[in-house]
C-alpha cells in the first residue's frame, strides 16, 4: 500500500465569482508556489482563472 506522504488536498476557487469548483492534490515539496490554473467555472459558464485556496482535510 502506498503512503500518502507529501501530497495535500487544496481547493481551486474562481477569481471572478469566488466559488470553490475543484478539489485537487498537490505535492507540497515539489510545488511550493500557489497554483493558478485556467479552468471551467459552472457558475460563470466560461473558462476563468482559478487560484489555490486553503488546505482541505
Residue pairs with C-beta under 8 A, 6 or more apart in sequence:
6 27
6 28
6 29
7 25
7 26
7 27
7 28
8 25
8 26
8 28
8 55
9 23
9 24
9 25
9 55
9 56
9 57
10 23
10 24
10 25
10 26
10 35
10 52
10 53
10 54
10 55
10 56
11 20
11 22
11 23
11 52
11 53
11 54
11 56
12 20
12 21
12 22
12 23
12 24
12 35
12 37
12 39
12 50
12 51
12 52
12 53
13 19
13 20
13 21
13 50
13 51
13 52
13 53
14 21
14 41
14 43
14 44
14 48
14 49
14 50
15 48
15 49
15 50
15 51
16 41
16 44
16 48
16 49
17 41
17 43
17 44
17 48
19 41
19 43
20 53
21 39
21 40
21 41
21 42
21 43
21 50
22 39
22 50
23 56
24 35
26 35
26 52
34 51
34 52
35 51
35 52
36 49
36 50
36 51
36 52
37 49
37 50
38 47
38 48
38 49
38 50
39 47
39 48
39 50
40 46
40 47
40 48
41 47
41 48
41 50
